[in-house]
Amino acid sequence: MAEIMKPVIDHIQITVKDLDVAEKFYDAFFPILGFDISRKVKAFIPEHDFYVIEYSHELLAFAITSPREAFKNEEIHRRKPGALHHLAFRAESREEVDEAYRKLLEMEAVIVTPPKLYPEYAETYYAVFFKDFENIKYEIVCNQ
């Protein structure tokens, strides 16, 4: 019997409204997660008519992409069908969540909810929820 795959994400690519605005946010945010932004790569992919900025880490590649011309004025909303509702990054401790929160405040991220326990999810679920400069929602969570 073949071995079953493990649910490991290799890369994530998100389309943003304004690549310049998004780049400023992700340049400040990704070092909080351990990304070295000096490894950031920018490219234009003519076959797909988009610009992309990719941030690389040994555990995950994360890219932001320019929208197609036909969609550039659409509102970003996480409750639209097919949209990313939110993306959660795992912290090793509550202290890491708190430290990330302090750094998010420094970079002026939009804080949805400061760090707190969410017993409705799990007894030890501790998280901060925030949005990037274009309304894409993220979470940093520790479940210990």
N, C-alpha and C positions, 0 to 999 in steps of 0.2 A: 504494500500500500504506500502511495506517495505521501511524503511529509506535507503537513498542512502549513501554509504560509503564516507568518506572524504579521499582525497589523501595525507595521512600521511605515510611517510616512516618509518618503524620500524627499519630496519638494512640494511647495505650495506656491501658486502664482495667483495674485489678486489684481484685477483691473481697478485702477483708481481714476478719478475724474481729472486730477491735475498732478502730473508726475513730479513737477518741481515742488509743490506743496507737500506731497507724500514723501518725497525723498528727504526733506528736512525732518519730518517726523521719524521715519525709520532709521535715519542716521543717528538720531538720539535714542530711540527705543531699543534697537537691536544690541548695542553694547550691554544693556541691562540683562539681556538673555545670554550673553557670552559670545556674541558675534564680533568678529574683528572687521570693522567696516573698511579697513584698508584692502580687504579682499573683494570688495564690491566691484562688480563688472557692469558696464553699460553697453547696450547694443541696440541697433535697429534691425528688425527682422523683416525685410522687404516682402517675403512670401506671405506674411500675415499682416503686413501694414501696421506694425506697432513697435514702439520703443519699450525696452525692458531694462530694469535695474535689478540685478540679482545679488543677494547677500548670501554668502556661503559659510557654513559651519560644518564640522565633521559629522554632525548628527542630522542636519537639515539644511536644505537650500530654500530660500524664500525670495520670491521675485514680485516686483510691482510692475504693472504693465499699463501703457496708455490705452485709452478706449478707442474703439472704432469711431470714425467720424459721425456715423449715423446715431451713435449712442452717447456722444460726448456731453449732451445737455440733460441726460436723464438723472433723476434723483437717485442717490444711493439709499436703499432702505433694506434692512436685514429681514423684513417680513415679506418681501416679494418672493414669489415662487422661483426657485433656483438660486436664490441669494445665499450668501454666507451669513448665518444667524450671528454667530460669534466664534472666535477661536480662543481656546484656553491653553496656556502654557503651564506646565507643572513646576512648582517650586519644591525644594527639598524640606523646607521648614516654614513655619509662620514668620520667622524673622526674615527670611528671604522675601516673602510677600510684603512685609512691612518696609523693607529696604527698597524694593521695587516701587512701592507706592511713593516713598519720599522722592525717588528719582523721577517718577512720572509727574509729580507736582512741579519739580524743578524745570522739566521740559514743557510744562503747561499743557499736558495731555488733558483731555476732557474726562474728569473722574465721574463715573456713573454712580458708583457706590464705593466708599472707602473700605479698607480691609475689615472684615467681620466674619463671624461664624454664620453658616447657613445650615441650621439643623434640618431644614426641610429637604435638603439634598442628602446629607449624611451628618452624623453626630460631630465629626471632626472636620467638616468641609469649611475651610477658611480661604477667602478669596477677595481680591479687588477687581472690580469691573471698570473699564475705561474705554474711550473711543479715540481713534486717531483724528487728525484734523479734518477728515472728510466724512466722519460719522460711521466708520467701520468699527465694530465692537470687539474688544478683547478682554481676556481674563487671565490673571495669574493666580493659581490655586495650589494649596497644600491640603491634602486630605489625610493628615496624620494627627 
